[in-house]
C-alpha cells in the first residue's frame, strides 16, 4: 500500500499515531493528498451499485457499500435494528459490486 502523504506534512493533524489532513482548503487542494485518494480509490475491491431499499434485500447480500465504505453483512447484522432501518430509509446502503481483476 502506498504511504499516506500527510505523514511528513506540517499541516497534518496527528491522532493516535496516525496522520490526517485538516479539513481546510489547503489540505483538500494538496496535490499529494488528491493523488493518494485516487490511488486508494483505484485499488478498491468493490464499487457502488444499486441502492438497497428493504431489509430482505440487504440480508441477501454478503458485502454492502455503506456511505462509500465496504461492510460485511455480519457487521450490519450486529447493529441495532432501529439504526439499520433508519439507514435504509436514508438510502445509506448500496450493493457492492466486485471489480473484475485486470490480470484475468
N, C-alpha and C positions, 0 to 999 in steps of 0.2 A: 504494500500500500504506500502510496505517495505521502510524504511527510506534510503535516499541517504547516502552511506558510506563516501562520501567526506566531509560531514559536520564537522567532527572532525579531518580531515587530515590536517597536516601542509603544505602539498604540493598543496592543492587545491586552486583554484582562486575563489574569491567571486565577483559576479556581480549582482547588483540589489537585494541583499539579498539572492541569491541562490549560492550554492557552486558547482563548476565544476572542473573536473580533468584537469590538464595541459596536453598538447599534448606532453608529454615526455615519455620515455620508462618506467620510474619508475611508473608513473600513469597507463599506459596501462598494465603493468605487475602486478599491485596490485591485490592480491587475492580477497580482498573485492570488488573492482571495477568489476572484472570479474564475481564474484558471483551475484552482483547486476544486471549486464547486462543480465545474464542468467535468473534471476528471472523475470525481465521485459519482456524478450522475451517469457518466458513460459506463461505469463499471458495476452498476446495479444489476441484480439478477432478475428483478421484476419491474414492470411498468404499470401505470394505472390503466384499469379497464373500465367497464360499465359500472354505474352506481348500483349499490345493493340497497334495496328498499324494504325488505322484510326479514324477519328473524330466521325463517326456514331457509331462505336463500343464503343467508350469512353462515348458518351452521353447516351447509353443504360444502363450503369452501375449506381448503386446507390452509391457504395463505390469503390474506386480505391486505389491501392498502388502507391505512388509517392516516388521514391527513398527509399523504405522500410518503408514509413510512411503512415498511413491510412488517406485518404482525402475523404470527402463527395463530390459528384459531383457538388453541389451548389458552393463550393469553387472554383472548376475548371471553372465553368461557369462564374464566376465573374473575371476571369483572362483574360488579353488581348489575343485576338485570335492568334496574331502572336507568342506570347510566348507559348501558348498551342501547336500550330503546330510545333514549334521548339522542344518542349519537346517530342512530338510524334515521330518526326524524330530521336531524340536521343535515343528513347526507354525508356523513364523515367517512363511510366505508365505500370502497370500490373493489372490484375484482382485481386480483393480482395476476397479471399475465407474464409468464416466464419468457424472458428474452431468449431467442434461439442463439446458440453459440455460433460465432463466426468461423470457428475451426471446422465445423461439420461440412 
